Structures are given as structure tokens and as C-alpha cells.
Amino acid sequence: MGFWQAVASRAQSCPNKSAVIAPSGNLTFSQLAGRAHRLARTLKSHEQQRIGMLTRDPITMAVGFHATSLAGKTLVVLDPSWPQALLDSMLGTLACKLVITDCPNRLGETGLADPLVLSPESDCSPWELHEHENERELLIICTSGSTARPKAISRTADSWLASLAAGAEILMATEEAVTLSPGPVSHGLGLYSLIESIHTGGTFIGAGHWRPEAINSLLSQVACNRIVSVPTILGRLPTHLEPQHLSNIRWVISGGETLPAQLVSRLHALPALESCIEYFGSSEHSLIAYAHRGTTAKDTGCFSGRLFPGVSVHFHDVDPKTGSGAAYIDSPYNANGYDPATAPPIAQCGNSTGILDRGMQSHDGTITFMRRDDGMLNLNGNNIHPSEIIDVLATLNILDATVQVEQEKGHSRLIVHVLSPAVDSEYLQKRLFELLPAFKVPHEIIVHKAWPLTFSGKSSAIWTADATPEPLTRIRLR
């Protein structure tokens, strides 16, 4: 069943059931079908094939996704956290002349694209439009751009529909699921969980990005029984959400980094929890492997589980000592590849593709993937590579920097420690917000006259509460 067919079917069978609940309102399946149909007719009147989407609002995203699918267009998901210069550049690179948005001021000054602001009204006329073939390009979603400019990944409708069909039962995406996804809806995991929930007839709850106050408000209106998020946010839920809002959670679905064993134990302490499921995947490959996490496993820094149905893997450059190699994935869920204007082709071997993930497979079918040794940090569901921040600081003549996520009164903060002389804080704040996505701008830059010393007296770039000299100055940026 195609994306539009699924929505239209639910609009007929359960018109008043909530499809999406967000701070902007409650969208029923009937309203979703009507608004998507109305927008699809508008999109059909435009000759542009690629339609941009610039929003944090799950309702706007849901309507825009299904409207572009119905109209036979390609939806290009743009990240609202991008600085203006990057947004302008990506609009041109990806040929987005028309953008569905609820923040038209981001487009008004450039003239690069025309904003299309959605009407809250539904279309009650007969649905005369028909969904297009599934082999066509459905969606372009961009990587976070942590190590370079964002890479635009092209997906067909077939590949996403196949992953939804294979993953729904394993990941407990059912009609009875009321799914909370507390991370960014413009990123891969948040967007996938939104479309997955709608396609399987469940209810999606989200604030569009990590906003504990808004999420608590939403959960006071409706109880959720399923959570889809990354380990960083899952670990913060007990301290940021009211206890009663977690009392009905039956299924926890985790993607991204491997779940620490201590966090798995905390999740299993939830009173109604039935299963904690971790899956390994990527925007390039969608679903690859999954594991049911119990409380007995130890931390290894690796993911171990079983391949999703239809997925096969082989390895290149196998290390004879460890048995691990570069993983190449053959799957009906694989993306087409990168848009050539944003990145070179994905490494390919026959029908299989690889993106530097390394792993191994045992005789019993268990697949193990090693964590990449790239120093990636995760802050509130956003992947951050320190090298990008360090490179940007270097252009501002701030050298010898180290980047860490540190805790302060229960909140995660992005902190940069530097040895460079202090610079004007207002200028620094202005330039960093121009050069980096908002979530990658450090909360604070701490200037020191020397690195801390280890117990043996050696210089160290690891900053801890008990091994940090008194700073020269602190520059708060957000």
C-alpha cells in the first residue's frame, strides 16, 4: 500500500483518530488526507519537480510529505538549524525553487525560493488525484553535515515502503502504538518514525525537536506507549519528563549509538515496559539489523543483532586478526545514492553499498558492527563531529581547541576549551551562528592558559571537574 493510499484508507475507516499531535495542534487522519490533497493540487500546478520542506512542525511535515507523494513530486527536507548561508547554498545546489515552510522569513530575503505557507483548512472535495509509481524519487534527506557540507541522499518510494513493511512488526509500529519521538523531525530518525507511525495507523506525538516543556504538555493530553529516539535523549527522559508520562511505555525503540547497559537497565525499570529494541541503520541504508536488549548484556561499544528480513551483508578488507571488515549492504531498503551535486557516489560492489561501517558476522547469523572511531558526539539527538567546530574556530583564529559534551545541573552542554587569547564575545557569537547550524554552536567557550595535567604529569586535552585549572575567561554563546 502506497503512502497516500494508507492515509486515504485511514481517513475512511477512522477519520477522527489522531494521526499527529504536536504543539501546533491535533491532526486527525481525515484532516491529514484533506490537507494533503489540497496541497497536492497546488503542487501539481507548479512545474518544479523538487519541493523543499523547511519546518520543525510535525504536522507541517506530515502534510507536506504526503502531498508531495500524491503529486508525484520529490520532497527535499531542509534543516531549520542550518545557518542562513548554508541554507541559501543548499537551496541552489538542490534546485529548490518552491519551499513548504512555516518560517517564510528564512526565504524572504534571498529570492532563491518562493515560500509556500500551508493553510490549516482541509479539502473536502472528491479525491481525484492518483498516487504515482513507487520507483520514482520520493525524498531527499540530508546528512547532518558534521564533517563537511551535508550530503543529499535520494530515496525512492519503493525503498521506504519496503523498509516500513519489513520493520513495522519488529519495531512494534502498529495501529495501537502511540509513538513519542522527541528529537528533530527534519532528521532521519524523527522523520522516519513520523511516516512509519502514520503509515501503520498509529498516532505520532512530537514537538519537532527536543523541548521538554512542550513534550510534557503534549503527554498531559494523551498517553504514549512507544518511544523512538537516540540513547542520549532516552537517558534524559526520566529526569525531564513527569513520571506519570512514562508509566504506560510498553516499547522503547533506539537508533543511533549503541545503548549503554546501564541505560538499558533503567529503561527496563519502567513499569509497563515489554521490550527494548535497538536497531542499526543509516540514512543511506535505512534498516540493517536489530536486537532485543535485555539487562544481562555487557557494554562492548559495538552493536550485535540480527539482520532485518531481506538484508544481506559482505565484507571487504577483512582484518585477519579481528575478523572485521568494511560492510557492504545489499537490501531493498537501500537509497539510490547521493545527489551528485553534494557528494561523490557511495562506494559500491555489485548491488551492495558501503559507507565506512565495519563489522563481522558469526556462524549463527549474529552481525556485529563496530562503533566508528571518529570522535562523534551526540547532543539532544544531534550528531556533532568536533572537527567541524574546530575547523570553524580556526578560521576565526582560535586555535588549540577541544570539544566536549558536559553535564551541568542535569543538562547536556556543548563546551569548547581553548588556549587562544580571548576574542570579542559578541563578534564570536555572531560569526559562529553564521557558520554553524544552531545546535553545533557551543554553549560556552572556556579559555585557559594551559592544558590540564594527568596524574603522571603529562598534558591532557580531557577536561574533568577535578582536573581543570582555573580558566582565564568564559564566553557564553547560548
N, C-alpha and C positions, 0 to 999 in steps of 0.2 A: 504494500500500500504506500503510495507516494505521500509527501508531506502535506499537500493540500487536501488530498483525499482523506487523510487521517483527521484533519481539523474539521472538514465538512461533515464527516461521519459523526464525530463527537457533537457537533453543533446540532445535528438531527436527533441523536439519541439522548444526550444530556445537556441541553442548551444552557441551563443555568448553573452548571458546575463551574467552579473557579478553575481557569487554566493558569493564570498568573496573578499572584498577589505581590504588590510592590508598594513603596511609599507613594507612588503616583496614583494608586487605585487598585481596584479588583476587576480583572478582565475575565469574563466568562467565555466559554467556548463559542457561544453564539456571537458574542461581541467580537471575539478574535476573528471568526470567519467573516463577519460583516465588514470589519475594518480592513482586513487583509484584501478582501475582494474589491473594496472601494479603491484602495491604494493601487492594487494590481491594474485596474482600469486606467488610472492616471499614468502609471509607469509604461503601459502599452502605448500610450500616445507619444512617448519620448523615443527618439531613435538611439539613445545611448544604450549600450549593452551592459556596461558596468555601472552599478549604482552603489555609491558609498553609503556607509552607515556609521554615524558618529553620535553615540549615546552611551550613557551609563544606565539608562532606564530599561529594566527587563521587559516592560510592556511594549515600549517602542521597538525594542529588538525583536520581540516575538512577532509583532505585526509586520515589521519590515522584512524579516526573513521569509515568512510565508507568502507575503505579497510578491516579492521578487521571484520566488519559486513558481508561483502561479503565473506570473507574467513572462516567464521564460528568460529572466534577466540573471545577471551574476551579481551577488551581493559582496561588496568589498568592506570588510569590517575594519574600521579605523579606530585607533586607541585614543580616547579623550585625554589621557595623561601625556600624550606626546607634546613636546614644546611646539610653538607655532611654526617655527622654521621647518621642523621635521614634518609636521602635518602638511604644510604647503608643498614640500618636496614630494611626499608620497602621493598627494592628490594628482600631481603632474605625472609622476612615474607610472602610476596605475591607471591613468586616463579616466579619472572620476570627475565628470562634468556636472553630475547631479548627486546630491548627498541628502539622505534622510537624516534629520537631526532635530534635537530639541535644544541645541545651543547654536543657533544660526550666527551669533556674533563671532564664532571661530572662523566663519567663512566670509563674512560680510566685507572685510577689509581687503581680501586678496583678489577677488574677482576670478579665482581659479575654478570655482564650482558654484552652482546655484543651490541654495538650501531648499529642502522640501520638508516643511513642518507638518506633522500629521494632525488631522482633525480627529477629535475624540468621538465623532459620530460614526455609527455603523451603517453599512449599506444593506438595505432590506430588499433590494431588487433581486430577481432571479439570477442565479449564478451561471452565467453563460460562458465564462472562461473555462478553458480546459488546461490541466497541468501538462507541461511539456515533457519530452523524453528525458529519461534519467541519465543518459550518457553525457549530457551536456555539462558544461562548467556551471556549478551551482554557487560556489562560495570561494572567496579568497580571504584567508585569515593570516595575519602577520605574526611572526615570532616577536619576542619581546625586544629584539634589537640590543641585547645586553653586551655582545662582543663586537657588534658592527651595526650597520643600518639594518632595520627589520627586513627579514626575508618574507616574501609573499608566497603563501602556499595555496595551490589551486586544488580544489576538491570537486569531484562530480557528485551528482545526486545519488548515483548508484553506490559509490563508496560509502557515503554516510548512511544510506538506508540499510546497506548490508551490515554495517557495524551496529546499528540500532537493533536489527533483528537478532544478531548473534549475542549482543551483550545484555539485552534487557532482562532476560531471566536470571543470568548470572549476577548482574548488578542490582537486582531487585527493583527494577523500574517497572511498576505495574500500575493498574488503574487505582489501586488503593494507596499508592505512595503519595505522600505529601512531602515534597522534597525541598529542603532548605539548602541553597547554595550561596554562602555568604561572601564569596570572592567576586572579582571583577567579571562582569557579564560580557565584556569585549575580549576576554582572553579565552583560550581554547577550552579549559575545563568548565568554566562558567557557562559559555555558550553551548557546549555540548550537552551539559546537564539540563539547560533550559529546553532545548529542542527535544532531547530524549524524554523529558517529563511530558511535554505536550503530545508527542507522537504516541506515547503509550497510554494516554488518557489520564495521567496523574495531575497533580496540582503543584506548581512551582512557586516557591517563596524566595524572594531575594531583594536586596537593596541596591544591587548593581555593582557595589564594591564594599569593602569592609567598613561597616558603620554599625557598631554595637548598639547604639541607642535606637537606630531605625529598625534593626533586626529584632530587638526586644519588643518594640512596639508592634511589629508585624505578628510576632509569635503570641502576643496577647490577644490577637484576633482569631488565630487558627493554630491548632496544634500540629506540629510536623512529626513524622515518624521515620524520616530518612534524611541523612545529611550527606552531601557530596562536597568535599573540599580537599585542601592540601594539609599535610601534617602541621605546618606552622599555625594555621588557623584552628584546626581541630584541637590543638593543645591549648588554645586561648579560650575556647568556648566555655569551659566550666567557670572561669573567673570573670567573663564578660557578659554571659547570659544568665538570666534568672534561673534558679534550679528547676522550677516547675516547667520551664520551657524545654528542658532536656529529658523530662520524665517519660515521654512517650516514644523516644527514639528506639526504633527496632533495628535499623540498618545504618551502618556508617560505611561510606564508600570513600576511599582515599586514593588520590592520584598525585603524581609528582615525586618528591623524595620518599625514600623508604620510611615507614612508620617506626619510630623508636619503640623498643619493647616496653619501656616504662609508660609511654602514651597508650599503647595497646591495652595494658592492664587498667589504666584509668578509664578508657572507653568501655571496657567490659564491666566496669563497676556501675555503669548506667543501669537503672532498674529494669528497663524493658528491652535491653539490647539482645538481639537474636544472633547477629553476625556482624563481623568487621571484615570488610573485603578491601584489599589493596590491589590496584591494577597498575601495570606498567604499560606506557604508551607514549605517543608523541603526536604533535600536530601533523607530522609527515606520514605517520603510520596509523593513527587512531589507536585502536585497541591491539595490544600484542599479547600480554599474559596477565594472569590474575592469581591471587592467593587468598584463602580464608585465614585470617590471622587469629591465632589463639594466644593464650597467655604464657605458653611454655617456651616459645622460641626466644633465642638469644639475639642480641644485636650483632650483626656481621657487617653492616654498611652496604649490603647487597640486597637485591630483590630476588626471591626464589618463588616460583609458582609454576602454573601450567599455561600452555598456550590457549588462547581463545580458539573456538572452532574455526577451521578454515585457514589458520595461520601456520606457516612453516618457516623455519629459520636455518641458515647455514652460516659457517664462519670462515673468514679469511684471516691469513697471517696468524695462525694459531701458535701461541707460545707453548713450546714443548714442556716447560716446567709447570705452568699453571693450567694448561689445557684451555685457556680462554683465547678468544679471537674477536675480530670485528664482525658484528652481527649484521647479516643481510636478511631482510624480511620480505617474504612473498605472501601476499594477503589480498583478498578482495576489498580490504578497507584502506589500502594504500592511496595516498594522494597522487595526483598527476605529476607533481613536482613543483619546483619554484618558478614563479614568473621570471622569465629571462631578464627582465629589466632590473630585478632586485638581487639576483644571486645566480651563480653558475649552477649547472644541473646537479641533482642529487646523484651520489655515487650509485652505480647500477651494475648488476650482474644478472643477465637474463631478465626475468620479471621481478627480481628482488632488488631492494634498495637499502642503503645503509647510511647512517648519519653519525658515525663515530661511536655508537654504543658498543660496549664489549661485553661478552658473556660466554657461557658454555651450556651444554645440555647433557644431562646424565642419561644412563641407560633406561631408567624408569620414566623418562619423559620430562622430568623436572628441568625447568630452564632457570638459569641464574644470570642476572645482569649486574655488572659492577657499577658502582657509582662513578661518574666521571670525575677525574682528578683535575677539575677546572676552577675550584675555589668558589663555586656559585653559592650565593646567599639567598635566603628566601625571607621576604618581609611582607607579612599580611597577604600571602598568596601570590606575591610578585617575585619573579626570579630576577636577581641582580648579580651581575658579574663585576667584582671590584675593579677589574682592569678598565672598564669603560669610564668609571668615575675618576680613576687615577689619570687616565689619558686626558680627560676634560680639564682636570685641575692643572695638569702640566701646561696646557695652552694658556692658563692664567698665571703661569709662573709660580705655581705652588707645587713643590717637589717633595720627594721623600714622604709619601702618604701611605697609610694603611687603612683599610676599610673594614668595619665590623658591624654586626648587629648586636646591640647591647640592650639589656633589660633595665628599665627604670620604673619602679613602682608598678610592676606588672605590665608595662607597655614596652613593646619592642621598638627600638630607635636605631636609625642608621647613623653611625658615628664615624667620622674620619679623624685620625690622628696624624699630625704633620709636624715637620721640623722647620718648615719655611717660615719666614717672617710674617707677621700678621698683615692682612690687607684690609682695605675698606670693606666693612661688612655689607653695606647697602649695595655697593657695586658687585660684590661677590654673589649676593643673593639674586640680584637681577640677572647676572650672566649665567648662573647655574640653572635658573628656571628657563632661560632661553636655550640652553644647550642640552638639557637632560629632561626626560619625562619626569613629571612631578614626583612620582613615587621613588625615583632614584636620586633626588636632591637630598643630601644629608640633612638630618635634623640639626646636627651640630658639627662644627669643625673645632677640634681642640689642638692648640698649638703648644708644642713642648720644645725645650732646649736640648733634650737628649732622649734616646730610646730607653725604655726600662731595661734592667739587667736581670738575667736569670739567676738562679741560686748559685751557679758556678761562676758568675760574674761576666757572662757573655751578653752581648747586646741582643735584644729580642724585640720583634715588632708585634708581639702578642700582648695586649693590654688587659690587665685584670684589676679588680678593685684593690688587691693587696700588692700589686707590682707596678703601680703607675705613679711617676713623680708628679709633683705639683705642677699643673700647667702654667704656661705664661699667660695665656688668654683663651677664652672660649667665644666662638662665634656661632650664635644660634640663628639658624636659617629658616626653620619652620617648627 
